[in-house]
Amino acid sequence: MRHNLALLSLCVLVVACTSRDVGPNAATEEQKNQEKVAASRTMCVIENQARCNHLIENRVLFSRFFVPAVLGGLDENEKIRGRRITTKFVVEALANNNQCVAPSEPSVTIVKGMQIDGRLFDVKGTSPLQEQQSSCFITPSSEDS
């Protein structure tokens, strides 16, 4: 009986220590594939204008998820959750593009240092940032040097 209890305790500890990698926060195979596709679409304008508008409209909130721990006014759990949701939003938008059209206007950074497929990217929008008129896309991050 004690042996079984010790084994159960060990199993709970192992699951608790690795839940970020294998638990509910783990990326599914589909998400990993979407990340690969999204990372390959650097400099491709997001075709879904509503997604771009959402990024522009909420850029201040989104940027708070990607700043260092002491900045942004959020606790680390809020930042982790926000980074995961925002990254998934951008990845899905890029993965669902039908073609790659590069932006032709100057751009400004919306979110800096978003990790997609193991690399860092910046989400940018064509300048001036205006809903319905700006295009959104990703570029390799200047932080990835």
SEMAR-730306 format. One record per atom (N, C-alpha, C): residue number from 1; residue in one letter; atom name; x, y, z. Coordinates in nm, 4 decimals. Last residue first. Layout:
# SEMAR-730306
nr/rest/atom/u/v/w
NUM/A/CA/X/Y/Z .
...
//
This chain:
# SEMAR-730306
nr/rest/atom/u/v/w
145/S/N/1.8605/3.8795/-3.2390 .
145/S/CA/1.9984/3.8822/-3.2857 .
145/S/C/2.0932/3.8230/-3.1873 .
144/D/N/1.5936/3.9147/-3.1959 .
144/D/CA/1.6385/3.7789/-3.2247 .
144/D/C/1.7842/3.7758/-3.2719 .
143/E/N/1.4985/4.1689/-3.1793 .
143/E/CA/1.5456/4.1088/-3.0542 .
143/E/C/1.6076/3.9723/-3.0776 .
142/S/N/1.3903/4.2218/-3.4207 .
142/S/CA/1.5214/4.2822/-3.3975 .
142/S/C/1.5816/4.2290/-3.2675 .
141/S/N/1.2273/3.9425/-3.5689 .
141/S/CA/1.2399/4.0405/-3.4617 .
141/S/C/1.3812/4.0950/-3.4529 .
140/P/N/1.1105/3.9201/-3.9010 .
140/P/CA/1.2013/3.8687/-3.7976 .
140/P/C/1.2260/3.9783/-3.6950 .
139/T/N/0.7662/4.0280/-3.9233 .
139/T/CA/0.9049/4.0348/-3.9701 .
139/T/C/0.9926/3.9671/-3.8645 .
138/I/N/0.4232/4.0039/-4.0264 .
138/I/CA/0.5315/3.9787/-3.9323 .
138/I/C/0.6657/3.9912/-4.0024 .
137/F/N/0.1478/4.2375/-4.0749 .
137/F/CA/0.2364/4.1307/-4.1194 .
137/F/C/0.3410/4.1080/-4.0115 .
136/C/N/-0.1341/4.4345/-4.1818 .
136/C/CA/-0.0533/4.3748/-4.0745 .
136/C/C/0.0273/4.2577/-4.1295 .
135/S/N/-0.2240/4.7496/-4.3227 .
135/S/CA/-0.2019/4.6062/-4.3405 .
135/S/C/-0.1114/4.5574/-4.2283 .
134/S/N/-0.4744/5.0030/-4.2755 .
134/S/CA/-0.3403/4.9479/-4.2561 .
134/S/C/-0.3387/4.7980/-4.2827 .
133/Q/N/-0.7459/5.0530/-4.3048 .
133/Q/CA/-0.6530/5.1028/-4.4061 .
133/Q/C/-0.5138/5.0432/-4.3947 .
132/Q/N/-0.9011/4.9496/-4.0991 .
132/Q/CA/-0.9555/4.9416/-4.2340 .
132/Q/C/-0.8576/4.9876/-4.3416 .
131/E/N/-0.7360/5.1547/-3.8607 .
131/E/CA/-0.8219/5.0416/-3.8917 .
131/E/C/-0.8786/5.0595/-4.0326 .
130/Q/N/-0.4101/5.2678/-3.8999 .
130/Q/CA/-0.5521/5.3036/-3.9042 .
130/Q/C/-0.6314/5.1793/-3.9394 .
129/L/N/-0.0976/5.3804/-3.8589 .
129/L/CA/-0.1856/5.2718/-3.8153 .
129/L/C/-0.3296/5.3220/-3.8099 .
128/P/N/0.0359/5.5264/-4.1621 .
128/P/CA/-0.0039/5.5367/-4.0222 .
128/P/C/-0.1022/5.4243/-3.9868 .
127/S/N/0.2086/5.2137/-4.1890 .
127/S/CA/0.1940/5.3444/-4.1269 .
127/S/C/0.1214/5.4414/-4.2194 .
126/T/N/0.1208/4.8733/-4.1436 .
126/T/CA/0.1628/4.9826/-4.2309 .
126/T/C/0.1226/5.1153/-4.1680 .
125/G/N/0.2418/4.6900/-3.8634 .
125/G/CA/0.1312/4.7420/-3.9424 .
125/G/C/0.1806/4.8571/-4.0262 .
124/K/N/0.3869/4.3875/-3.7314 .
124/K/CA/0.3924/4.5262/-3.7770 .
124/K/C/0.2661/4.5616/-3.8544 .
123/V/N/0.5238/4.1855/-3.4932 .
123/V/CA/0.4017/4.2092/-3.5705 .
123/V/C/0.4031/4.3568/-3.6051 .
122/D/N/0.8326/4.0213/-3.5009 .
122/D/CA/0.7591/4.1415/-3.4649 .
122/D/C/0.6353/4.1473/-3.5528 .
121/F/N/0.9496/3.7043/-3.3742 .
121/F/CA/0.8996/3.7894/-3.4810 .
121/F/C/0.8383/3.9150/-3.4210 .
120/L/N/1.1761/3.4451/-3.2935 .
120/L/CA/1.1085/3.5682/-3.2548 .
120/L/C/1.0725/3.6511/-3.3773 .
119/R/N/1.1157/3.0879/-3.3089 .
119/R/CA/1.1892/3.2093/-3.3468 .
119/R/C/1.1088/3.3311/-3.3042 .
118/G/N/0.9563/2.8672/-3.2583 .
118/G/CA/1.0891/2.8723/-3.1991 .
118/G/C/1.1721/2.9935/-3.2353 .
117/D/N/0.7111/2.9269/-3.3829 .
117/D/CA/0.7933/2.8160/-3.4321 .
117/D/C/0.9383/2.8267/-3.3845 .
116/I/N/0.7226/3.2428/-3.2538 .
116/I/CA/0.6469/3.1564/-3.3442 .
116/I/C/0.7442/3.0528/-3.3988 .
115/Q/N/0.7097/3.4877/-3.0130 .
115/Q/CA/0.7739/3.3617/-3.0503 .
115/Q/C/0.6781/3.2754/-3.1315 .
114/M/N/0.7424/3.8310/-3.0557 .
114/M/CA/0.6463/3.7204/-3.0471 .
114/M/C/0.7149/3.5918/-3.0943 .
113/G/N/0.8724/4.0909/-3.0407 .
113/G/CA/0.9259/3.9714/-2.9768 .
113/G/C/0.8271/3.8581/-2.9559 .
112/K/N/0.6256/4.3413/-3.0283 .
112/K/CA/0.7674/4.3097/-3.0464 .
112/K/C/0.8022/4.1805/-2.9726 .
111/V/N/0.3525/4.4628/-3.2069 .
111/V/CA/0.3962/4.3739/-3.0987 .
111/V/C/0.5399/4.3320/-3.1286 .
110/I/N/0.3703/4.6752/-3.3925 .
110/I/CA/0.2514/4.6610/-3.3077 .
110/I/C/0.2876/4.5772/-3.1853 .
109/T/N/0.5878/4.9012/-3.5511 .
109/T/CA/0.5733/4.7782/-3.4746 .
109/T/C/0.4480/4.7846/-3.3875 .
108/V/N/0.5120/5.0316/-3.8752 .
108/V/CA/0.5446/5.0522/-3.7342 .
108/V/C/0.5176/4.9209/-3.6604 .
107/S/N/0.6262/5.0895/-4.2172 .
107/S/CA/0.5509/5.0220/-4.1115 .
107/S/C/0.5980/5.0631/-3.9732 .
106/P/N/0.5631/5.2117/-4.5548 .
106/P/CA/0.6442/5.2035/-4.4322 .
106/P/C/0.5598/5.1434/-4.3198 .
105/E/N/0.4029/4.9937/-4.8001 .
105/E/CA/0.4167/5.1182/-4.7260 .
105/E/C/0.5133/5.1003/-4.6089 .
104/S/N/0.3696/4.7455/-4.9070 .
104/S/CA/0.4520/4.8380/-4.9837 .
104/S/C/0.4747/4.9700/-4.9104 .
103/P/N/0.3747/4.4014/-4.8008 .
103/P/CA/0.3313/4.5407/-4.7838 .
103/P/C/0.4241/4.6334/-4.8610 .
102/A/N/0.3229/4.1210/-5.0181 .
102/A/CA/0.4109/4.1989/-4.9309 .
102/A/C/0.3590/4.3416/-4.9181 .
101/V/N/0.1137/3.8539/-5.0132 .
101/V/CA/0.1286/3.9866/-5.0703 .
101/V/C/0.2115/4.0680/-4.9719 .
100/C/N/0.0590/3.5293/-5.0672 .
100/C/CA/0.1506/3.6177/-4.9955 .
100/C/C/0.1651/3.7474/-5.0735 .
99/Q/N/-0.2593/3.3627/-5.0165 .
99/Q/CA/-0.1461/3.4051/-5.0980 .
99/Q/C/-0.0577/3.4966/-5.0148 .
98/N/N/-0.4341/3.2889/-4.8209 .
98/N/CA/-0.4358/3.2126/-4.9461 .
98/N/C/-0.3179/3.2462/-5.0360 .
97/N/N/-0.3949/3.2517/-4.4679 .
97/N/CA/-0.3754/3.3302/-4.5899 .
97/N/C/-0.3792/3.2385/-4.7115 .
96/N/N/-0.4024/3.1026/-4.2378 .
96/N/CA/-0.5211/3.0992/-4.3228 .
96/N/C/-0.5114/3.1892/-4.4452 .
95/A/N/-0.1704/3.1610/-4.1062 .
95/A/CA/-0.1854/3.0253/-4.1600 .
95/A/C/-0.3046/3.0152/-4.2544 .
94/L/N/-0.2215/3.4212/-4.0136 .
94/L/CA/-0.1237/3.3983/-4.1202 .
94/L/C/-0.1402/3.2618/-4.1851 .
93/A/N/-0.4212/3.3686/-3.8193 .
93/A/CA/-0.4448/3.4657/-3.9271 .
93/A/C/-0.3490/3.4420/-4.0438 .
92/E/N/-0.2923/3.1871/-3.6502 .
92/E/CA/-0.4107/3.1444/-3.7258 .
92/E/C/-0.4389/3.2387/-3.8418 .
91/V/N/-0.0911/3.3607/-3.5482 .
91/V/CA/-0.0555/3.2390/-3.6227 .
91/V/C/-0.1735/3.1926/-3.7072 .
90/V/N/-0.2431/3.5510/-3.4083 .
90/V/CA/-0.1612/3.5919/-3.5237 .
90/V/C/-0.1273/3.4713/-3.6106 .
89/F/N/-0.3619/3.3845/-3.2122 .
89/F/CA/-0.4440/3.4714/-3.2970 .
89/F/C/-0.3682/3.5096/-3.4247 .
88/K/N/-0.1392/3.2776/-3.0825 .
88/K/CA/-0.2301/3.1876/-3.1541 .
88/K/C/-0.3172/3.2664/-3.2521 .
87/T/N/-0.0403/3.5141/-2.9678 .
87/T/CA/0.0390/3.4414/-3.0672 .
87/T/C/-0.0501/3.3492/-3.1490 .
86/T/N/-0.2488/3.5716/-2.7876 .
86/T/CA/-0.2155/3.6668/-2.8949 .
86/T/C/-0.1360/3.5979/-3.0057 .
85/I/N/-0.2394/3.3458/-2.6182 .
85/I/CA/-0.3616/3.3777/-2.6933 .
85/I/C/-0.3306/3.4694/-2.8109 .
84/R/N/0.0264/3.3617/-2.5154 .
84/R/CA/-0.0215/3.2410/-2.5825 .
84/R/C/-0.1432/3.2728/-2.6708 .
83/R/N/0.0327/3.6158/-2.3977 .
83/R/CA/0.1244/3.5834/-2.5078 .
83/R/C/0.0730/3.4648/-2.5874 .
82/G/N/-0.1675/3.5802/-2.1985 .
82/G/CA/-0.1840/3.6797/-2.3039 .
82/G/C/-0.0942/3.6543/-2.4232 .
81/R/N/-0.0455/3.3831/-2.0380 .
81/R/CA/-0.1749/3.3569/-2.1031 .
81/R/C/-0.1971/3.4533/-2.2201 .
80/I/N/0.1833/3.5272/-1.9581 .
80/I/CA/0.1957/3.3976/-2.0265 .
80/I/C/0.0676/3.3681/-2.1039 .
79/K/N/0.0668/3.7487/-1.8289 .
79/K/CA/0.1508/3.7676/-1.9478 .
79/K/C/0.1633/3.6379/-2.0276 .
78/E/N/-0.0624/3.6288/-1.6164 .
78/E/CA/-0.1413/3.7044/-1.7135 .
78/E/C/-0.0629/3.7239/-1.8429 .
77/N/N/0.1638/3.5236/-1.4853 .
77/N/CA/0.0610/3.4323/-1.5382 .
77/N/C/-0.0273/3.5020/-1.6411 .
76/E/N/0.3010/3.7575/-1.4053 .
76/E/CA/0.3602/3.6681/-1.5057 .
76/E/C/0.2581/3.5714/-1.5654 .
75/D/N/0.0803/4.0449/-1.3902 .
75/D/CA/0.1624/3.9404/-1.3290 .
75/D/C/0.2046/3.8411/-1.4374 .
74/L/N/0.1262/4.3702/-1.5367 .
74/L/CA/0.0559/4.2424/-1.5299 .
74/L/C/0.1437/4.1421/-1.4572 .
73/G/N/0.2627/4.6085/-1.5970 .
73/G/CA/0.1579/4.6096/-1.4967 .
73/G/C/0.0750/4.4823/-1.4871 .
72/G/N/0.4759/4.6557/-1.7697 .
72/G/CA/0.3466/4.6172/-1.8251 .
72/G/C/0.2330/4.6101/-1.7261 .
71/L/N/0.7777/4.5162/-1.6259 .
71/L/CA/0.7022/4.6193/-1.6971 .
71/L/C/0.5648/4.5674/-1.7377 .
70/V/N/0.9054/4.2998/-1.5210 .
70/V/CA/0.8815/4.4128/-1.4313 .
70/V/C/0.7987/4.5236/-1.4962 .
69/A/N/0.9300/4.1155/-1.7437 .
69/A/CA/0.8452/4.0863/-1.6269 .
69/A/C/0.8126/4.2083/-1.5419 .
68/P/N/0.9279/4.2855/-2.0672 .
68/P/CA/0.9915/4.2131/-1.9559 .
68/P/C/0.9024/4.2096/-1.8307 .
67/V/N/0.6379/4.2507/-2.2871 .
67/V/CA/0.7455/4.3285/-2.2251 .
67/V/C/0.8075/4.2475/-2.1114 .
66/F/N/0.4177/4.1206/-2.3895 .
66/F/CA/0.5484/4.0839/-2.4430 .
66/F/C/0.6641/4.1660/-2.3863 .
65/F/N/0.1808/4.2199/-2.2922 .
65/F/CA/0.2077/4.0774/-2.2718 .
65/F/C/0.3514/4.0409/-2.3059 .
64/R/N/0.1722/4.4813/-2.3800 .
64/R/CA/0.1966/4.4587/-2.2369 .
64/R/C/0.2282/4.3120/-2.2078 .
63/S/N/0.0905/4.4591/-2.6438 .
63/S/CA/0.2322/4.4858/-2.6185 .
63/S/C/0.2670/4.4631/-2.4718 .
62/F/N/-0.1872/4.4252/-2.6119 .
62/F/CA/-0.1048/4.3143/-2.6599 .
62/F/C/0.0430/4.3365/-2.6290 .
61/L/N/-0.2628/4.6873/-2.5263 .
61/L/CA/-0.2832/4.5706/-2.4400 .
61/L/C/-0.1912/4.4568/-2.4824 .
60/V/N/-0.1901/4.8318/-2.7558 .
60/V/CA/-0.1336/4.8679/-2.6265 .
60/V/C/-0.1461/4.7495/-2.5293 .
59/R/N/-0.3409/4.7130/-2.9665 .
59/R/CA/-0.1945/4.7043/-2.9659 .
59/R/C/-0.1324/4.7387/-2.8309 .
58/N/N/-0.6082/4.6930/-3.0348 .
58/N/CA/-0.5665/4.6450/-2.9025 .
58/N/C/-0.4157/4.6402/-2.8850 .
57/E/N/-0.6276/4.7915/-3.2981 .
57/E/CA/-0.7140/4.8472/-3.1934 .
57/E/C/-0.6642/4.8122/-3.0531 .
56/I/N/-0.4495/4.6215/-3.4326 .
56/I/CA/-0.4249/4.7650/-3.4249 .
56/I/C/-0.5018/4.8267/-3.3083 .
55/L/N/-0.5743/4.3715/-3.4027 .
55/L/CA/-0.4373/4.3919/-3.3563 .
55/L/C/-0.4072/4.5406/-3.3384 .
54/H/N/-0.8190/4.4252/-3.5287 .
54/H/CA/-0.8174/4.3876/-3.3882 .
54/H/C/-0.6781/4.4080/-3.3280 .
53/N/N/-0.7334/4.4689/-3.7911 .
53/N/CA/-0.7987/4.5771/-3.7173 .
53/N/C/-0.7951/4.5503/-3.5671 .
52/C/N/-0.6439/4.2087/-3.8498 .
52/C/CA/-0.5495/4.3205/-3.8477 .
52/C/C/-0.6089/4.4364/-3.7671 .
51/R/N/-0.8891/4.0753/-3.8426 .
51/R/CA/-0.7810/4.0369/-3.7504 .
51/R/C/-0.6782/4.1492/-3.7394 .
50/A/N/-1.0232/4.2028/-4.0511 .
50/A/CA/-1.0781/4.2126/-3.9156 .
50/A/C/-0.9721/4.1751/-3.8119 .
49/Q/N/-0.8776/4.1256/-4.2759 .
49/Q/CA/-0.8663/4.2639/-4.2293 .
49/Q/C/-0.9222/4.2810/-4.0884 .
48/N/N/-0.7028/3.8628/-4.3570 .
48/N/CA/-0.8237/3.8881/-4.2798 .
48/N/C/-0.8129/4.0265/-4.2152 .
47/E/N/-0.4435/3.8546/-4.4622 .
47/E/CA/-0.5576/3.8806/-4.5511 .
47/E/C/-0.6853/3.9161/-4.4762 .
46/I/N/-0.1509/3.9976/-4.3638 .
46/I/CA/-0.2627/3.9172/-4.3142 .
46/I/C/-0.3854/3.9531/-4.3964 .
45/V/N/0.1174/4.0014/-4.5936 .
45/V/CA/0.0083/4.0751/-4.5306 .
45/V/C/-0.1008/3.9779/-4.4860 .
44/C/N/0.4291/3.8657/-4.5321 .
44/C/CA/0.3021/3.8456/-4.6021 .
44/C/C/0.1922/3.9181/-4.5245 .
43/M/N/0.6649/3.8737/-4.3872 .
43/M/CA/0.6391/3.9819/-4.4835 .
43/M/C/0.5159/3.9581/-4.5701 .
42/T/N/0.6679/3.5271/-4.3463 .
42/T/CA/0.7261/3.6552/-4.3071 .
42/T/C/0.7056/3.7539/-4.4212 .
41/R/N/0.5642/3.2706/-4.3593 .
41/R/CA/0.4946/3.3813/-4.4269 .
41/R/C/0.5401/3.5174/-4.3755 .
40/S/N/0.6762/3.0815/-4.2036 .
40/S/CA/0.7214/3.0862/-4.3434 .
40/S/C/0.6589/3.2033/-4.4195 .
39/A/N/0.5336/3.1093/-3.9719 .
39/A/CA/0.6732/3.1539/-3.9727 .
39/A/C/0.7285/3.1626/-4.1149 .
38/A/N/0.2919/2.9851/-4.0531 .
38/A/CA/0.2952/3.1281/-4.0213 .
38/A/C/0.4378/3.1824/-4.0273 .
37/V/N/0.3776/2.7165/-4.0811 .
37/V/CA/0.3235/2.7902/-4.1961 .
37/V/C/0.3334/2.9405/-4.1710 .
36/K/N/0.4524/2.6634/-3.8164 .
36/K/CA/0.5499/2.6485/-3.9247 .
36/K/C/0.5057/2.7273/-4.0479 .
35/E/N/0.2059/2.7042/-3.6875 .
35/E/CA/0.3204/2.7901/-3.6554 .
35/E/C/0.4264/2.7824/-3.7644 .
34/Q/N/0.0565/2.4944/-3.7929 .
34/Q/CA/0.0169/2.6317/-3.8239 .
34/Q/C/0.1314/2.7283/-3.7948 .
33/N/N/0.1933/2.2813/-3.6722 .
33/N/CA/0.1936/2.2950/-3.8181 .
33/N/C/0.1555/2.4364/-3.8596 .
32/K/N/0.1293/2.3322/-3.4052 .
32/K/CA/0.2691/2.3320/-3.4472 .
32/K/C/0.2804/2.3491/-3.5983 .
31/Q/N/-0.1479/2.2981/-3.4152 .
31/Q/CA/-0.0918/2.4285/-3.3810 .
31/Q/C/0.0541/2.4385/-3.4245 .
30/E/N/-0.1592/2.0228/-3.4776 .
30/E/CA/-0.2160/2.1213/-3.5708 .
30/E/C/-0.1596/2.2600/-3.5433 .
29/E/N/-0.0494/1.9132/-3.2474 .
29/E/CA/0.0200/1.8946/-3.3757 .
29/E/C/-0.0292/1.9968/-3.4784 .
28/T/N/-0.0779/2.1573/-2.9822 .
28/T/CA/-0.1199/2.0375/-3.0531 .
28/T/C/-0.0404/2.0271/-3.1827 .
27/A/N/0.1171/2.2669/-2.7108 .
27/A/CA/0.0731/2.2894/-2.8484 .
27/A/C/0.0329/2.1570/-2.9123 .
26/A/N/0.0006/2.2661/-2.3751 .
26/A/CA/0.0889/2.2125/-2.4790 .
26/A/C/0.0295/2.2384/-2.6174 .
25/N/N/-0.1703/2.3319/-2.1757 .
25/N/CA/-0.1045/2.4419/-2.2461 .
25/N/C/-0.0134/2.3958/-2.3588 .
24/P/N/-0.2601/2.0980/-2.0550 .
24/P/CA/-0.3552/2.1746/-2.1350 .
24/P/C/-0.2918/2.2900/-2.2118 .
23/G/N/0.0558/1.9260/-2.0717 .
23/G/CA/-0.0798/1.9427/-2.0199 .
23/G/C/-0.1658/2.0259/-2.1122 .
22/V/N/0.3171/1.9243/-2.1484 .
22/V/CA/0.2341/1.8126/-2.1919 .
22/V/C/0.0890/1.8248/-2.1477 .
21/D/N/0.4329/2.1642/-2.0633 .
21/D/CA/0.4765/2.1026/-2.1886 .
21/D/C/0.3821/1.9943/-2.2382 .
20/R/N/0.3097/2.2259/-1.8266 .
20/R/CA/0.3164/2.3314/-1.9275 .
20/R/C/0.3528/2.2726/-2.0636 .
19/S/N/0.3436/1.9972/-1.6718 .
19/S/CA/0.2120/2.0248/-1.7290 .
19/S/C/0.2141/2.1342/-1.8342 .
18/T/N/0.5647/1.9039/-1.5380 .
18/T/CA/0.5719/1.9090/-1.6840 .
18/T/C/0.4411/1.9511/-1.7490 .
17/C/N/0.5067/1.9042/-1.2682 .
17/C/CA/0.6284/1.9718/-1.3142 .
17/C/C/0.6337/1.9871/-1.4652 .
16/A/N/0.2760/1.7496/-1.2555 .
16/A/CA/0.2708/1.8901/-1.2151 .
16/A/C/0.3912/1.9668/-1.2686 .
15/V/N/0.3771/1.4997/-1.3317 .
15/V/CA/0.2757/1.5656/-1.4144 .
15/V/C/0.2703/1.7137/-1.3819 .
14/V/N/0.5521/1.4524/-1.1139 .
14/V/CA/0.6030/1.4576/-1.2512 .
14/V/C/0.5046/1.5302/-1.3421 .
13/L/N/0.3689/1.4477/-0.8974 .
13/L/CA/0.4772/1.5452/-0.9021 .
13/L/C/0.5308/1.5609/-1.0441 .
12/V/N/0.2113/1.2272/-0.9645 .
12/V/CA/0.1488/1.3595/-0.9538 .
12/V/C/0.2546/1.4680/-0.9633 .
11/C/N/0.4076/1.0243/-0.9478 .
11/C/CA/0.3393/1.0516/-1.0752 .
11/C/C/0.2755/1.1898/-1.0744 .
10/L/N/0.4701/1.0331/-0.6740 .
10/L/CA/0.5727/1.0621/-0.7735 .
10/L/C/0.5100/1.0981/-0.9081 .
9/S/N/0.2248/0.9516/-0.5678 .
9/S/CA/0.2791/1.0838/-0.5358 .
9/S/C/0.3840/1.1261/-0.6379 .
8/L/N/0.2148/0.6881/-0.6672 .
8/L/CA/0.1125/0.7853/-0.7055 .
8/L/C/0.1618/0.9268/-0.6811 .
7/L/N/0.4333/0.5780/-0.5297 .
7/L/CA/0.4325/0.5817/-0.6755 .
7/L/C/0.3320/0.6840/-0.7276 .
6/A/N/0.3420/0.5996/-0.2674 .
6/A/CA/0.4650/0.6686/-0.3074 .
6/A/C/0.4718/0.6823/-0.4591 .
5/L/N/0.1199/0.4308/-0.2838 .
5/L/CA/0.1013/0.5705/-0.2490 .
5/L/C/0.2229/0.6527/-0.2901 .
4/N/N/0.2448/0.1855/-0.3389 .
4/N/CA/0.1495/0.2423/-0.4350 .
4/N/C/0.1282/0.3908/-0.4097 .
3/H/N/0.3929/0.1519/-0.1016 .
3/H/CA/0.4615/0.1585/-0.2301 .
3/H/C/0.3712/0.2236/-0.3357 .
2/R/N/0.1923/0.1292/0.0877 .
2/R/CA/0.2808/0.2456/0.0913 .
2/R/C/0.3530/0.2641/-0.0412 .
1/M/N/0.0823/-0.1187/0.0000 .
1/M/CA/0.0000/0.0000/0.0000 .
1/M/C/0.0874/0.1261/0.0000 .
//
